[in-house]
Amino acid sequence: MKQGNFDKADDDISHTCAYTLAKRTIAIGGVNRMLYVIAVRGTYGGEWYSNFDFAPSHTDNGAFAENFLFAAEDVLIGIKDYVDISENPFIVATGYSRGAACANILSLLLDSIYGGASVSGYSFATPPTYRDGIEKEYKNIFVINNKADLVPYLPLRQWGYRSVGTEIWLDADPDGVEKAGETAEMLYSVAPSVISYYNDRHSLTSSGLSDEGITAYELMLTVCAAARNGNFGFGNSTGKVDIISDASDFAPLAEQFSEWSKNGGSGFGEIVKQHMPTTYQKLLNGR
């Protein structure tokens, strides 16, 4: 019926997501209603960099992860006129990874317009999306996450972020679950707030802060660059991360990402393996 943002350039780092809107007539409770399904695409191209820009305002005041909020608002603008043609629509929003975070917030926005009886949301491998100010339970919105997947821990839950609706956690390998939690704690230790994530420059050669250092945000962007190049280890990547010394505050986190990259046997590393749709399918099927 409609698609949006599929023409984004590979280097487009804007806070938007590609999506598809489809419709068909279905019977609900003996009444014919127009079903609209909004499927939001996961990360593509430059969107990797948007994924870690949780708060473009660089403040601790936002109730939502702003990067995903902006994407959800953009999708809502794109589909609302189509949905409003129907007198009694039923709307389902769904997505995976980046698309899951967008779909999660989009489900909330749709609920506020059309009501919970007309909206359902389903998201998989979902980054947390909001921090506070939401008292409604949203029993029509569901979030399915792998406990060993790092993505559902970013932006950090230690900063107060959660997902809208009912979170369902899939049991996974205990070692992977422990490693995901450890990695999140390591990031929190160098970035205890959203503001520090963007502003505190940690020395790469010694402990503490330094004007010559980099921020946790810049470190994560370097991880993104390595991911896009198919190299999750730091040894062959470009940028300042290559020269992190054992004395740097970032050393434990850099080592952890290196360890993530060595495992998994797929060439992508364990950090990606735990996030893959095939892993989620196996966990959902109990394998």
Helices and strands as residue ranges (DSSP letters): E 2-4, E 19-28, E 31-40, H 47-51, H 66-83, E 89-96, H 98-114, G 116-118, E 119-124, E 141-146, G 151-153, G 157-159, E 166-170, H 174-190, H 194-199, H 216-228, G 240-243, H 251-262, H 270-273, H 277-284
